[in-house]
Amino acid sequence: MPLGLIALALGAFGIGLTEFVIMGLLPDVATDFAVSEATAGWLISGYALSVVVGALGLTAATTRLPRKPVLLGLVVLFIAGNALTALAPDYTTAMIGRVIAALCHGAFFGIGSVVAADLVAPEKKARAIAIMFTGLTAANVFGVPFGTFVGQQFGWRATFWAISVIGVIAFAGIAALVTVPRTDGERVSLRHELGAFRSGQVWLSLTVTVLAYGGMFGAFTYIAYTLTGVTGFAASTVPWLLVLFGVGLVAGNFAGGRLADRSIDRTLIGFTSALLLILIAFGLLAWSQPATIAILVLLGAFGFGTVPGLQSRIMQYAGGAPTLASGANIGAFNVGNALGAWAGGLGIAAGLGYTSPIWIGAAITAVGLVVLLIAAATARPRATGTNTATLRTAAA
């Protein structure tokens, strides 16, 4: 295995940590800046929306540039944003830092996937991409709980300083270990990449991504409040409860990838249906600690288990121009994040309690399931000239 893949995975780890760790620290951040829970939640929504801008804008702007320098520039952006967040004297500055860090997110994963695939032989491309994305799931299993623990013990700013250090290490690793592929000089035109968006199935896939992932995040964004304010767990247990969610993410990622290799749409329908049932159960049983523990694992598994299939589906229908479409789907995941955080915050602000984000998430997921069923019913196999099994495995 090329060591460059480890460097890319470390970058993915840091980016995943930046995105998700704020959820466990949201009460501390809200108290520090003297803002409401819903206002603090915009640090998540603002990040997610900025990922969309970066995924589309930066990926399109750098289409014809050498990929390794672009990746290094994106990591510098990541470091600067997290350092600014750690230094922020007020809420507005913290938001600016989050936005800066988020701009690199979608482009890093979109371009990094191409670079990872070019580091290995053709028959190992899917495994190389999977190794890179392992950094994202590892961030949830190990990084987020540890980052939340560090933030609770030493202040939430210490967590973002630690993330900045991870970024510096990732920069050094990519600079030293990622080799420039021979094909790096071969550029695909932006017009060719934009051609993928003529497919109705690409747009349906993006819509499903927004809604299916948004439903999970509608429930998960305010999970710290739900666990302490409804279920009755002590705040000190939140980091360790998030480990359970992270374990579910890893299991769902591998299971969803393997099953999507057999049938993308059937896997997505099954996982999304299960996610809807889990959210309904969570809304009904959030008061029960044993039930909540089990639900956290299942929420992570079926929520993230849709990711390989969702990413593979859009790559399949994008045909021979998957780079920008793939980046757009990363953006769609984060539109879903923003939608879930915003809608859940509305429920809390309306005085509906800390279970309201769960029910709102279930409603969003239900709409996503309907769109998915329509997409599956109207889909026709598209001849792409590419091994679709490899594409389906890529996000696993």
C-alpha positions as CSV (number, residue, x, y, z in Angstrom):
1,M,0.0,0.0,0.0
2,P,1.5,3.4,-1.0
3,L,2.2,5.6,2.0
4,G,0.6,8.5,0.1
5,L,-2.8,6.8,0.9
6,I,-2.1,7.1,4.6
7,A,-1.3,10.8,4.1
8,L,-4.6,11.3,2.3
9,A,-6.5,9.3,4.9
10,L,-5.0,11.6,7.6
11,G,-6.2,14.6,5.7
12,A,-9.7,13.0,5.5
13,F,-9.5,12.3,9.3
14,G,-8.8,15.9,10.1
15,I,-11.6,17.2,7.8
16,G,-14.1,14.7,9.3
17,L,-13.0,15.7,12.8
18,T,-13.6,19.4,11.9
19,E,-17.1,18.7,10.6
20,F,-18.4,16.5,13.4
21,V,-16.6,17.3,16.6
22,I,-18.5,20.6,17.0
23,M,-21.7,18.6,17.7
24,G,-20.4,17.3,21.0
25,L,-19.0,20.7,22.0
26,L,-22.1,22.8,21.0
27,P,-23.3,23.4,24.5
28,D,-19.8,24.7,25.5
29,V,-19.5,26.9,22.5
30,A,-23.0,28.3,23.0
31,T,-22.1,29.2,26.6
32,D,-18.8,30.7,25.7
33,F,-20.3,33.1,23.1
34,A,-23.5,33.6,25.0
35,V,-25.8,32.5,22.1
36,S,-28.8,30.2,22.0
37,E,-28.6,26.5,21.1
38,A,-30.2,27.2,17.7
39,T,-27.7,30.0,17.0
40,A,-24.8,27.8,17.9
41,G,-26.2,25.2,15.5
42,W,-25.4,27.6,12.6
43,L,-21.7,26.8,13.2
44,I,-22.7,23.4,11.8
45,S,-25.1,24.7,9.1
46,G,-22.7,27.4,8.0
47,Y,-19.9,24.8,7.7
48,A,-22.1,22.5,5.7
49,L,-23.3,25.2,3.2
50,S,-19.7,26.4,2.7
51,V,-18.7,22.8,1.9
52,V,-21.2,23.0,-1.0
53,V,-19.6,26.2,-2.3
54,G,-16.1,24.7,-2.1
55,A,-17.2,21.4,-3.6
56,L,-18.5,23.0,-6.7
57,G,-16.5,26.3,-6.9
58,L,-13.1,25.1,-6.0
59,T,-13.4,21.8,-7.9
60,A,-14.5,23.6,-11.0
61,A,-11.9,26.3,-10.7
62,T,-9.0,23.8,-10.3
63,T,-10.0,21.3,-12.9
64,R,-7.1,22.1,-15.2
65,L,-4.5,22.6,-12.4
66,P,-2.0,19.9,-11.1
67,R,-3.7,17.9,-8.4
68,K,-1.0,17.7,-5.8
69,P,-0.4,21.4,-5.4
70,V,-4.2,21.9,-5.3
71,L,-4.5,19.3,-2.5
72,L,-1.7,21.1,-0.5
73,G,-3.4,24.4,-1.0
74,L,-6.7,23.0,0.3
75,V,-4.9,21.7,3.4
76,V,-3.5,25.1,4.1
77,L,-7.0,26.5,3.9
78,F,-8.1,23.8,6.3
79,I,-5.3,24.7,8.8
80,A,-6.0,28.5,8.6
81,G,-9.8,28.0,9.2
82,N,-9.3,25.8,12.3
83,A,-6.7,28.1,13.8
84,L,-9.0,31.1,13.3
85,T,-11.8,29.2,15.0
86,A,-9.6,28.4,18.0
87,L,-8.6,32.1,18.3
88,A,-12.0,33.5,17.7
89,P,-12.9,36.2,20.3
90,D,-16.6,36.1,19.3
91,Y,-19.2,34.1,17.5
92,T,-18.9,35.9,14.2
93,T,-15.2,35.2,14.0
94,A,-15.7,31.6,14.9
95,M,-18.2,31.4,12.0
96,I,-15.7,32.9,9.6
97,G,-13.1,30.3,10.7
98,R,-15.6,27.5,10.1
99,V,-16.5,28.8,6.7
100,I,-12.8,29.0,5.7
101,A,-12.1,25.4,6.9
102,A,-15.2,24.1,5.1
103,L,-14.3,25.5,1.7
104,C,-11.6,22.8,1.3
105,H,-13.8,19.9,2.3
106,G,-15.7,18.9,-0.8
107,A,-12.8,19.6,-3.2
108,F,-10.4,17.6,-1.1
109,F,-12.5,14.5,-1.1
110,G,-13.4,14.9,-4.8
111,I,-9.8,15.5,-6.0
112,G,-8.2,13.3,-3.4
113,S,-10.3,10.3,-4.6
114,V,-8.8,10.8,-8.1
115,V,-5.3,11.1,-6.7
116,A,-5.7,8.0,-4.5
117,A,-6.9,5.9,-7.4
118,D,-3.9,7.0,-9.5
119,L,-1.5,5.9,-6.8
120,V,-2.2,2.2,-7.4
121,A,-2.7,-0.3,-10.2
122,P,-6.1,-0.2,-12.0
123,E,-7.4,-3.3,-10.3
124,K,-6.8,-1.7,-6.9
125,K,-8.4,1.7,-7.4
126,A,-11.6,1.1,-5.4
127,R,-9.6,-0.2,-2.4
128,A,-7.3,2.9,-2.6
129,I,-10.3,5.3,-2.5
130,A,-11.8,3.2,0.4
131,I,-8.6,3.6,2.4
132,M,-8.8,7.4,2.0
133,F,-12.4,7.5,3.1
134,T,-11.6,5.3,6.1
135,G,-10.1,8.5,7.6
136,L,-13.6,10.0,7.6
137,T,-15.1,7.1,9.5
138,A,-12.1,6.9,11.9
139,A,-12.7,10.5,12.7
140,N,-16.1,9.6,14.1
141,V,-15.0,6.5,16.0
142,F,-11.9,7.8,17.6
143,G,-11.5,11.5,16.8
144,V,-14.9,13.0,17.7
145,P,-15.2,11.3,21.1
146,F,-11.5,12.2,22.0
147,G,-12.0,15.7,20.6
148,T,-15.1,16.2,22.7
149,F,-13.3,14.9,25.8
150,V,-10.4,17.3,25.2
151,G,-12.8,20.1,24.7
152,Q,-14.7,19.4,27.9
153,Q,-11.4,19.1,29.9
154,F,-9.3,21.9,28.4
155,G,-11.9,24.1,26.7
156,W,-13.4,23.7,23.2
157,R,-10.6,25.8,21.7
158,A,-8.0,23.2,22.6
159,T,-9.8,20.8,20.3
160,F,-9.5,23.1,17.3
161,W,-5.8,23.7,18.0
162,A,-5.3,19.9,18.0
163,I,-7.1,19.7,14.6
164,S,-4.8,22.4,13.2
165,V,-1.8,20.3,14.2
166,I,-3.3,17.3,12.4
167,G,-3.6,19.5,9.4
168,V,0.1,20.4,9.5
169,I,1.0,16.7,9.7
170,A,-1.3,15.9,6.8
171,F,0.3,18.7,4.8
172,A,3.8,17.3,5.4
173,G,2.7,13.8,4.6
174,I,1.0,14.7,1.3
175,A,4.0,16.8,0.3
176,A,6.5,14.0,1.0
177,L,4.5,10.9,0.1
178,V,2.0,11.6,-2.6
179,T,3.6,11.1,-5.9
180,V,2.4,13.0,-9.0
181,P,0.6,10.5,-11.3
182,R,1.6,10.3,-14.9
183,T,-1.9,11.1,-16.0
184,D,-1.9,14.4,-14.0
185,G,-1.1,16.3,-17.1
186,E,-4.3,15.0,-18.8
187,R,-7.1,17.4,-18.2
188,V,-10.8,17.0,-18.7
189,S,-12.6,20.2,-19.7
190,L,-15.1,21.8,-17.4
191,R,-17.7,21.6,-20.2
192,H,-17.3,17.8,-20.3
193,E,-17.7,17.6,-16.5
194,L,-20.8,19.8,-16.6
195,G,-22.3,17.4,-19.2
196,A,-23.0,14.9,-16.4
197,F,-25.7,17.2,-15.1
198,R,-27.9,16.7,-18.2
199,S,-28.9,13.4,-16.6
200,G,-32.2,13.5,-14.7
201,Q,-30.9,10.6,-12.6
202,V,-28.0,12.7,-11.4
203,W,-30.4,15.3,-10.1
204,L,-32.6,12.7,-8.5
205,S,-29.5,11.2,-6.8
206,L,-28.4,14.6,-5.5
207,T,-31.9,15.2,-4.1
208,V,-31.9,11.8,-2.4
209,T,-28.5,12.5,-0.9
210,V,-29.7,15.8,0.6
211,L,-32.8,14.3,2.1
212,A,-31.5,10.9,3.3
213,Y,-28.4,12.4,4.9
214,G,-30.3,15.5,6.1
215,G,-32.8,13.3,8.0
216,M,-30.0,11.6,10.0
217,F,-28.4,15.0,10.8
218,G,-31.7,16.5,11.8
219,A,-31.6,14.1,14.7
220,F,-27.9,14.0,15.3
221,T,-27.0,17.7,15.2
222,Y,-28.5,18.4,18.7
223,I,-27.7,14.9,20.0
224,A,-25.8,16.3,23.0
225,Y,-28.9,18.1,24.2
226,T,-31.1,15.1,23.6
227,L,-28.7,12.7,25.5
228,T,-28.5,15.1,28.5
229,G,-31.8,16.8,28.5
230,V,-34.1,13.9,27.5
231,T,-32.4,10.6,28.1
232,G,-30.7,11.8,31.3
233,F,-27.1,11.0,30.6
234,A,-24.4,13.1,32.3
235,A,-22.5,15.5,30.0
236,S,-19.3,13.6,30.8
237,T,-20.7,10.4,29.1
238,V,-21.5,12.1,25.8
239,P,-18.0,11.5,24.3
240,W,-18.2,7.8,25.0
241,L,-21.8,7.6,23.7
242,L,-20.5,9.1,20.5
243,V,-18.1,6.2,20.2
244,L,-21.1,3.9,19.8
245,F,-22.4,6.1,16.9
246,G,-18.9,6.0,15.4
247,V,-18.8,2.2,15.6
248,G,-22.1,2.2,13.7
249,L,-20.7,4.5,11.0
250,V,-17.8,2.1,10.3
251,A,-20.0,-1.0,10.2
252,G,-22.5,0.8,8.0
253,N,-19.8,2.0,5.6
254,F,-18.5,-1.5,5.0
255,A,-21.8,-3.2,4.9
256,G,-23.4,-0.5,2.6
257,G,-20.4,-0.7,0.2
258,R,-20.5,-4.5,-0.1
259,L,-24.3,-4.6,-0.6
260,A,-24.3,-1.7,-3.1
261,D,-21.9,-3.7,-5.2
262,R,-24.8,-6.1,-5.7
263,S,-27.6,-3.6,-6.2
264,I,-27.3,0.1,-5.5
265,D,-31.0,1.0,-5.5
266,R,-32.1,-2.0,-3.5
267,T,-29.5,-1.3,-0.9
268,L,-30.4,2.4,-0.7
269,I,-34.1,1.6,-0.4
270,G,-33.4,-1.0,2.4
271,F,-31.1,1.3,4.4
272,T,-33.2,4.4,4.0
273,S,-36.3,2.5,5.1
274,A,-34.5,1.1,8.1
275,L,-33.2,4.6,9.0
276,L,-36.7,6.0,8.9
277,L,-37.9,3.3,11.3
278,I,-34.9,3.9,13.6
279,L,-35.6,7.6,13.8
280,I,-39.3,6.9,14.7
281,A,-38.1,4.5,17.4
282,F,-35.7,7.1,18.7
283,G,-38.4,9.7,18.9
284,L,-40.6,7.3,20.9
285,L,-37.9,5.9,23.2
286,A,-35.4,8.8,23.7
287,W,-36.3,8.8,27.4
288,S,-34.9,5.2,27.7
289,Q,-31.1,4.9,28.2
290,P,-30.8,1.3,27.1
291,A,-32.9,1.9,24.0
292,T,-30.9,5.1,23.2
293,I,-27.6,3.2,23.4
294,A,-28.8,0.6,20.9
295,I,-30.4,3.3,18.7
296,L,-27.1,5.3,18.5
297,V,-25.3,2.3,16.9
298,L,-28.1,1.7,14.5
299,L,-28.5,5.4,13.6
300,G,-24.8,5.5,12.7
301,A,-24.9,2.2,10.8
302,F,-28.0,2.9,8.6
303,G,-27.4,6.6,8.3
304,F,-23.8,6.3,7.0
305,G,-24.5,3.0,5.3
306,T,-26.3,4.9,2.6
307,V,-23.1,6.9,1.7
308,P,-21.4,4.3,-0.5
309,G,-24.5,3.7,-2.5
310,L,-25.4,7.4,-2.8
311,Q,-21.9,8.3,-4.0
312,S,-21.7,5.3,-6.3
313,R,-25.1,6.1,-7.8
314,I,-24.2,9.5,-9.0
315,M,-20.9,8.3,-10.3
316,Q,-22.7,5.6,-12.3
317,Y,-25.2,8.1,-13.9
318,A,-22.5,10.8,-14.5
319,G,-21.0,8.5,-17.0
320,G,-17.5,9.4,-18.2
321,A,-17.4,12.7,-16.3
322,P,-17.7,11.8,-12.6
323,T,-15.3,14.3,-10.9
324,L,-17.5,17.3,-10.7
325,A,-20.7,15.2,-10.1
326,S,-18.9,13.4,-7.3
327,G,-17.9,16.7,-5.8
328,A,-21.4,18.0,-6.2
329,N,-22.6,14.9,-4.2
330,I,-20.2,15.7,-1.4
331,G,-21.8,19.2,-1.5
332,A,-25.3,17.5,-1.4
333,F,-24.3,15.6,1.8
334,N,-23.6,18.9,3.4
335,V,-26.7,20.6,2.1
336,G,-28.4,17.8,4.0
337,N,-26.4,18.6,7.1
338,A,-27.4,22.2,6.9
339,L,-31.1,21.3,6.2
340,G,-31.2,18.9,9.2
341,A,-29.4,21.4,11.5
342,W,-31.6,24.3,10.5
343,A,-34.9,22.4,10.7
344,G,-34.0,20.8,14.0
345,G,-33.1,24.2,15.4
346,L,-36.5,25.5,14.3
347,G,-38.1,22.8,16.4
348,I,-36.1,23.6,19.5
349,A,-36.6,27.4,19.0
350,A,-40.4,26.8,18.7
351,G,-40.3,25.2,22.2
352,L,-41.1,21.7,20.9
353,G,-38.3,20.1,23.0
354,Y,-35.1,18.2,22.3
355,T,-36.9,15.3,20.7
356,S,-38.3,17.6,18.0
357,P,-35.2,17.4,15.8
358,I,-35.6,13.6,15.8
359,W,-39.1,13.8,14.4
360,I,-38.2,16.5,11.9
361,G,-35.3,14.2,10.8
362,A,-37.8,11.4,10.3
363,A,-40.0,13.5,8.2
364,I,-37.1,14.6,6.0
365,T,-36.0,11.0,5.6
366,A,-39.5,9.9,4.6
367,V,-39.6,12.5,1.8
368,G,-36.1,11.2,0.7
369,L,-37.4,7.6,0.6
370,V,-40.3,8.7,-1.7
371,V,-37.8,10.5,-4.1
372,L,-35.6,7.4,-4.0
373,L,-38.4,5.1,-5.0
374,I,-39.3,7.4,-7.9
375,A,-35.6,7.5,-9.0
376,A,-35.3,3.7,-8.8
377,A,-38.6,3.2,-10.7
378,T,-37.5,5.5,-13.5
379,A,-33.8,4.5,-13.8
380,R,-32.4,2.8,-16.8
381,P,-29.0,1.2,-16.9
382,R,-26.5,3.6,-18.5
383,A,-23.6,2.3,-20.5
384,T,-20.6,4.3,-19.3
385,G,-17.7,2.4,-20.7
386,T,-16.5,2.2,-17.1
387,N,-16.6,-0.7,-14.7
388,T,-19.6,0.2,-12.6
389,A,-18.8,-2.3,-10.0
390,T,-15.6,-0.5,-9.4
391,L,-17.5,2.8,-9.2
392,R,-19.9,1.4,-6.7
393,T,-17.2,0.1,-4.5
394,A,-15.2,3.4,-4.6
395,A,-17.1,5.1,-1.8
396,A,-17.3,1.9,0.4
